[in-house]
Amino acid sequence: MKSNSLKTTTSSLPFNWYYDHKIFKQENDKIFKSEWIYVCHINSINKNQYRTLNINNKNIVVIKNKLEEISIFYNTCLHRGSQIFNDQEGSIKAPVIICPYHQWSYDIKSGSLLNTTSLILDKFDKKKYALKKINFFIWKGLIFVNLKSNKKFNVKSIFQYYDSAIDKIDLENYSVGHVWKKNVLCNWKIYWENYSECLHCPNIHPELSKLVPLYQRRLVDIQDHPEWNILKKTYSHPKYHGGLKKGAQTWSLDGSSQGHTLDEVRAELQSRGQVYISTWPTMFLGIYGDHIRIVRLIPISPEEVELTAEWLFPRSTLSDPQYNVNNVIDFGILVMNQDAKISEVNQRGVYNLEKHCGVLMPEEYIIKNFHQYIKKKLKTKS
């Protein structure tokens, strides 16, 4: 197989695309309002609970009723537009949804209007004032929403980078061991670009680069090097073959999986160390030796992005009292904090040269694809 690397350098996006409000509005209108947006794993919400999510100026609410059925609506009462759920998450304390303003009540599953607190009018049609539903799809336990109600969910087109290893995992039956949130002062594209290359790995992620020796060579994949096949045959070290360092089993502080492994994908993990899939603009998923980590990116402004990470484990792993979940979680947070810090450094530099473009080097082929995706969505050749 040929190297993945770019054969020539190419220009990056103009630097002002990482803070310009007009560009940001176009991205919200043409990307975030039209693409499938990842919300959360279905098991991260308990029955009779809700969770809200802001997507630009849109606020939606995800509800799991007592039968563990999912409903998703715009978080707006159809009386005069009041927000119904004011917190990011909470419990549904009544068998119906009740607006806190004038106490109109709605069916928790269908969103249909049940009662108002006004005088009854003969010609008032309750059917016209049901909560507005959001188009959603649950794939392998992962909840996705689309603000364009007529769009179909298609796995082959949703994930720009897909690996069939995920097909072997019953992800819907996994448990959520931890959820972590962090706001990062950078444009959402900068964080995606950081995720998409490993030129920064040795100096930004010394612990991770020790665990994944290939990253010491600033490569994401062994095939990124034009002579990868020769090097693989010449050297036995994982620095040239991929995978984790000798003796390591997963992404954790000590590299140990503590006796728990994802047997369904053992072969893939032994040869590569980790498996990734991703869908622009909001989610990437990593499969590791004993767990799965999902990271969601939601932009707050042109210069701030909210990260949410979920750690998923087989139920048998979390039920083992000897298993130290922090061995995995703390390592993941360490890496993401390192990424967040350097992404903020990147953001602070883009203001100086405005419309100047940077340059993409051979290893940054995923970033080139990402930029092409952005330009196509915005329908521009800039």
C-alpha positions as CSV (number, residue, x, y, z in Angstrom):
1,M,0.0,0.0,0.0
2,K,1.1,3.5,-0.7
3,S,1.9,6.2,1.8
4,N,-1.0,8.3,3.0
5,S,1.1,11.4,3.1
6,L,0.6,14.5,0.8
7,K,3.0,14.6,-2.1
8,T,3.2,18.4,-2.1
9,T,2.5,21.1,0.5
10,T,-0.8,22.9,0.3
11,S,-2.3,26.1,1.8
12,S,-4.3,25.9,5.0
13,L,-7.5,27.9,5.6
14,P,-7.0,31.6,6.0
15,F,-6.2,32.5,9.6
16,N,-9.3,34.8,9.9
17,W,-11.5,31.8,9.4
18,Y,-10.7,30.8,13.0
19,Y,-12.3,33.9,14.5
20,D,-14.4,35.8,11.9
21,H,-18.0,36.0,13.0
22,K,-19.3,35.9,9.4
23,I,-17.5,32.6,8.7
24,F,-18.8,31.2,12.0
25,K,-22.4,32.1,11.1
26,Q,-22.0,30.4,7.8
27,E,-20.6,27.3,9.5
28,N,-23.5,27.2,11.9
29,D,-26.0,27.6,9.1
30,K,-24.5,25.3,6.5
31,I,-22.8,22.7,8.8
32,F,-24.1,22.5,12.3
33,K,-27.7,23.0,11.2
34,S,-27.5,20.4,8.5
35,E,-25.2,17.7,9.6
36,W,-25.8,14.9,12.2
37,I,-24.7,16.1,15.6
38,Y,-23.7,13.7,18.3
39,V,-25.5,14.2,21.6
40,C,-24.5,11.4,24.0
41,H,-24.6,7.6,24.6
42,I,-28.1,6.4,25.5
43,N,-26.9,5.0,28.8
44,S,-25.6,8.3,30.0
45,I,-29.2,9.4,30.6
46,N,-31.2,7.5,33.3
47,K,-34.9,7.0,33.0
48,N,-37.1,9.9,33.9
49,Q,-34.2,12.3,33.2
50,Y,-33.5,15.0,30.6
51,R,-30.5,16.7,29.1
52,T,-30.3,19.9,27.1
53,L,-27.9,20.9,24.4
54,N,-27.1,24.2,22.7
55,I,-26.3,24.1,19.0
56,N,-25.5,27.7,18.2
57,N,-28.7,29.6,19.2
58,K,-30.8,26.4,19.1
59,N,-31.6,24.6,22.4
60,I,-32.9,21.1,22.4
61,V,-33.9,18.7,25.1
62,V,-33.4,14.9,25.2
63,I,-35.8,13.0,27.4
64,K,-35.8,9.4,28.6
65,N,-39.1,8.4,30.0
66,K,-39.9,5.7,32.6
67,L,-40.0,3.1,29.9
68,E,-36.5,4.2,28.8
69,E,-37.9,5.6,25.5
70,I,-36.1,8.6,24.0
71,S,-37.8,11.8,22.8
72,I,-36.1,14.9,21.6
73,F,-37.8,18.3,21.2
74,Y,-36.9,22.0,20.8
75,N,-36.8,23.3,24.3
76,T,-39.6,25.8,23.7
77,C,-43.2,26.0,25.0
78,L,-45.7,26.7,22.2
79,H,-47.6,29.2,24.3
80,R,-45.3,32.2,24.0
81,G,-42.0,30.6,23.5
82,S,-40.7,30.2,27.0
83,Q,-37.8,27.8,27.6
84,I,-39.1,24.7,29.5
85,F,-36.0,23.1,30.9
86,N,-33.5,25.6,32.4
87,D,-30.7,23.3,33.5
88,Q,-28.3,21.3,31.5
89,E,-29.7,18.1,32.9
90,G,-32.1,16.9,35.6
91,S,-35.0,14.7,36.6
92,I,-38.5,14.6,35.3
93,K,-40.5,14.9,38.5
94,A,-44.0,14.6,37.0
95,P,-45.4,12.1,34.5
96,V,-45.8,15.0,32.1
97,I,-43.7,18.0,30.8
98,I,-44.8,21.2,32.5
99,C,-43.7,24.6,31.3
100,P,-42.4,26.7,34.4
101,Y,-43.9,29.9,33.1
102,H,-47.7,29.4,32.5
103,Q,-47.7,25.6,33.2
104,W,-48.9,24.3,29.9
105,S,-48.5,20.5,30.1
106,Y,-47.2,18.1,27.4
107,D,-47.0,14.4,26.9
108,I,-43.6,13.2,27.8
109,K,-43.2,10.9,24.8
110,S,-45.1,12.5,22.0
111,G,-44.9,16.1,23.0
112,S,-48.6,16.7,22.4
113,L,-50.2,19.4,24.3
114,L,-52.4,18.0,27.1
115,N,-53.7,21.1,29.0
116,T,-53.4,24.8,29.3
117,T,-54.1,27.0,32.3
118,S,-56.3,29.4,30.3
119,L,-60.0,29.6,29.8
120,I,-61.3,27.0,27.4
121,L,-62.0,28.1,23.8
122,D,-64.2,25.9,21.6
123,K,-62.1,26.5,18.5
124,F,-58.7,26.1,20.2
125,D,-56.9,23.1,18.5
126,K,-54.4,21.5,20.9
127,K,-52.9,19.5,18.1
128,K,-51.4,22.6,16.6
129,Y,-49.4,23.4,19.7
130,A,-47.4,20.2,20.3
131,L,-43.7,20.5,21.1
132,K,-41.6,20.6,18.0
133,K,-39.8,17.3,17.5
134,I,-36.2,17.0,16.5
135,N,-35.1,14.5,13.9
136,F,-32.9,11.9,15.7
137,F,-31.4,8.5,15.2
138,I,-29.8,6.1,17.7
139,W,-27.0,4.1,16.2
140,K,-25.3,1.5,18.4
141,G,-26.6,3.3,21.5
142,L,-25.2,6.7,20.2
143,I,-27.8,9.5,19.9
144,F,-27.5,11.8,16.9
145,V,-29.8,14.7,16.0
146,N,-30.3,16.6,12.8
147,L,-32.0,20.0,12.8
148,K,-33.2,19.4,9.2
149,S,-36.1,17.1,9.9
150,N,-36.1,15.3,6.5
151,K,-32.5,14.1,6.5
152,K,-31.8,10.4,6.7
153,F,-29.1,8.8,8.8
154,N,-26.6,6.8,6.7
155,V,-23.6,5.3,8.4
156,K,-21.6,5.2,5.1
157,S,-21.9,8.9,4.6
158,I,-22.0,10.1,8.2
159,F,-18.5,8.9,9.2
160,Q,-15.7,10.4,7.1
161,Y,-13.3,8.0,8.8
162,Y,-14.9,4.6,9.6
163,D,-13.4,1.3,10.8
164,S,-15.4,-1.9,10.6
165,A,-13.9,-2.9,14.0
166,I,-16.8,-1.0,15.6
167,D,-19.2,-3.4,14.0
168,K,-18.0,-6.1,16.3
169,I,-18.8,-4.2,19.5
170,D,-22.3,-4.1,21.1
171,L,-21.8,-0.5,22.1
172,E,-25.4,0.0,23.0
173,N,-24.9,-2.4,26.0
174,Y,-21.8,-0.5,27.3
175,S,-22.0,1.5,30.5
176,V,-20.9,5.1,30.9
177,G,-18.1,5.2,33.5
178,H,-17.4,8.9,33.5
179,V,-18.3,12.1,31.7
180,W,-15.9,15.1,31.5
181,K,-16.5,18.6,30.2
182,K,-14.1,21.4,29.4
183,N,-14.4,24.7,27.5
184,V,-11.4,25.5,25.4
185,L,-10.6,29.0,24.1
186,C,-10.1,28.1,20.5
187,N,-12.1,27.8,17.3
188,W,-13.7,24.4,16.9
189,K,-11.7,23.8,13.7
190,I,-8.4,24.2,15.5
191,Y,-9.2,21.4,17.9
192,W,-10.2,19.1,15.1
193,E,-6.9,19.9,13.3
194,N,-5.0,19.1,16.4
195,Y,-6.8,15.8,16.7
196,S,-6.0,15.0,13.0
197,E,-2.1,15.0,13.2
198,C,0.7,13.9,15.4
199,L,3.4,16.4,14.4
200,H,2.9,17.8,17.9
201,C,2.9,14.5,19.8
202,P,6.5,14.2,21.1
203,N,6.6,17.6,22.7
204,I,3.0,18.0,23.7
205,H,2.2,14.4,24.7
206,P,5.4,12.9,26.1
207,E,3.4,10.3,28.2
208,L,1.3,9.3,25.2
209,S,4.2,9.1,22.9
210,K,5.9,6.8,25.3
211,L,2.8,4.6,25.3
212,V,2.4,4.7,21.5
213,P,6.0,4.7,20.2
214,L,4.9,5.5,16.6
215,Y,3.9,8.9,17.8
216,Q,7.5,9.6,18.7
217,R,8.1,9.7,14.9
218,R,5.2,12.3,14.6
219,L,3.1,9.9,12.6
220,V,-0.5,8.9,13.1
221,D,-0.2,5.7,11.0
222,I,2.8,3.7,9.9
223,Q,1.7,4.1,6.3
224,D,2.2,7.9,6.6
225,H,5.9,7.3,6.0
226,P,6.8,6.8,2.3
227,E,9.2,3.9,3.2
228,W,6.9,2.4,5.9
229,N,7.0,-1.1,4.4
230,I,10.8,-1.2,4.3
231,L,11.1,0.1,7.9
232,K,8.5,-2.4,9.1
233,K,10.5,-5.3,7.7
234,T,13.8,-3.9,9.0
235,Y,12.9,-3.1,12.6
236,S,10.9,-5.0,15.2
237,H,10.2,-2.0,17.5
238,P,6.5,-0.8,17.7
239,K,7.9,2.6,16.7
240,Y,8.0,1.1,13.1
241,H,5.1,-1.3,13.4
242,G,2.5,0.6,15.2
243,G,0.7,-0.5,18.4
244,L,1.5,0.1,22.0
245,K,4.8,-0.2,23.8
246,K,5.9,-3.7,24.9
247,G,3.8,-4.9,27.8
248,A,1.1,-2.2,27.5
249,Q,-2.5,-3.2,26.9
250,T,-4.5,0.0,26.8
251,W,-4.5,3.8,27.1
252,S,-4.0,4.2,30.8
253,L,-1.6,5.7,33.3
254,D,0.4,2.5,33.6
255,G,-0.6,0.9,30.3
256,S,-2.5,-1.9,32.1
257,S,-6.0,-3.0,31.3
258,Q,-6.2,-4.7,34.7
259,G,-7.3,-8.0,33.3
260,H,-10.1,-6.6,31.2
261,T,-9.9,-6.6,27.4
262,L,-12.3,-6.0,24.5
263,D,-12.0,-9.5,23.1
264,E,-14.1,-8.7,20.0
265,V,-11.4,-6.4,18.6
266,R,-8.3,-8.0,20.2
267,A,-6.7,-8.6,16.8
268,E,-7.1,-5.0,15.6
269,L,-5.9,-3.6,18.9
270,Q,-2.8,-5.8,19.0
271,S,-1.6,-4.6,15.7
272,R,-2.6,-1.0,16.0
273,G,-3.0,-0.2,19.7
274,Q,-6.2,1.8,19.1
275,V,-8.9,2.2,16.5
276,Y,-10.6,5.5,15.6
277,I,-13.7,6.6,13.8
278,S,-14.9,10.1,13.4
279,T,-17.7,12.2,12.0
280,W,-17.3,15.9,11.3
281,P,-18.3,18.3,12.7
282,T,-18.9,17.0,16.3
283,M,-17.6,13.6,17.3
284,F,-14.6,11.2,17.3
285,L,-14.5,7.8,19.0
286,G,-11.5,5.8,20.1
287,I,-11.5,2.0,20.8
288,Y,-8.8,1.1,23.3
289,G,-7.7,-2.2,25.0
290,D,-10.4,-2.1,27.7
291,H,-12.7,0.8,27.0
292,I,-14.1,3.3,24.5
293,R,-13.8,7.0,24.7
294,I,-16.1,9.4,22.7
295,V,-15.3,13.1,22.4
296,R,-17.9,15.6,21.3
297,L,-17.1,19.2,20.1
298,I,-19.8,21.9,20.1
299,P,-18.7,25.5,19.3
300,I,-19.9,28.1,21.7
301,S,-18.5,31.1,19.7
302,P,-15.9,31.6,17.0
303,E,-13.2,31.4,19.7
304,E,-14.5,28.9,22.2
305,V,-15.5,25.2,21.9
306,E,-17.1,22.9,24.5
307,L,-15.6,19.4,24.8
308,T,-17.5,16.5,26.3
309,A,-15.8,13.2,26.8
310,E,-17.6,9.9,27.7
311,W,-15.7,6.8,28.8
312,L,-17.6,3.6,28.0
313,F,-16.9,0.2,29.5
314,P,-18.4,-3.3,29.3
315,R,-20.7,-3.7,32.3
316,S,-18.6,-6.5,33.6
317,T,-15.6,-4.2,33.8
318,L,-17.3,-1.5,35.9
319,S,-18.8,-4.1,38.2
320,D,-15.4,-5.5,39.1
321,P,-14.4,-3.9,42.5
322,Q,-10.7,-4.4,41.7
323,Y,-10.9,-2.4,38.5
324,N,-9.5,1.2,39.0
325,V,-11.4,3.2,36.4
326,N,-9.3,6.3,37.2
327,N,-6.3,4.6,35.6
328,V,-8.0,5.1,32.2
329,I,-9.9,8.3,32.9
330,D,-7.0,10.3,34.3
331,F,-4.8,9.4,31.4
332,G,-7.4,10.5,28.9
333,I,-7.9,13.8,30.7
334,L,-4.2,14.3,30.8
335,V,-4.0,14.0,27.0
336,M,-7.1,16.2,26.4
337,N,-5.8,18.9,28.7
338,Q,-2.5,18.9,26.8
339,D,-4.4,19.2,23.5
340,A,-6.6,22.0,25.0
341,K,-3.6,24.0,26.2
342,I,-1.8,23.9,22.9
343,S,-5.0,24.6,20.9
344,E,-5.4,27.8,22.9
345,V,-1.8,28.7,22.0
346,N,-2.6,28.1,18.4
347,Q,-5.7,30.3,18.6
348,R,-3.8,33.2,20.1
349,G,-1.5,33.3,17.1
350,V,-4.0,33.5,14.2
351,Y,-5.1,37.1,14.8
352,N,-1.8,38.7,13.7
353,L,-1.8,37.8,10.0
354,E,-5.6,37.9,9.3
355,K,-6.2,36.5,5.8
356,H,-2.8,34.9,5.5
357,C,-2.8,31.1,5.0
358,G,-0.6,28.6,6.7
359,V,0.8,25.5,5.1
360,L,0.0,21.8,5.4
361,M,2.9,19.4,5.4
362,P,2.9,15.8,4.1
363,E,1.7,14.2,7.4
364,E,-1.4,16.6,7.5
365,Y,-3.4,14.9,4.9
366,I,-6.4,14.5,7.2
367,I,-6.4,18.2,7.8
368,K,-6.5,18.8,4.1
369,N,-9.5,16.6,3.8
370,F,-11.1,18.5,6.7
371,H,-10.5,21.8,5.0
372,Q,-12.0,20.5,1.7
373,Y,-15.0,19.4,3.7
374,I,-15.4,22.9,5.2
375,K,-15.0,24.6,1.8
376,K,-17.5,22.3,0.2
377,K,-20.1,23.0,2.9
378,L,-19.5,26.7,2.7
379,K,-19.4,26.5,-1.1
380,T,-16.2,28.5,-1.4
381,K,-12.8,28.1,-3.1
382,S,-11.1,30.6,-0.7
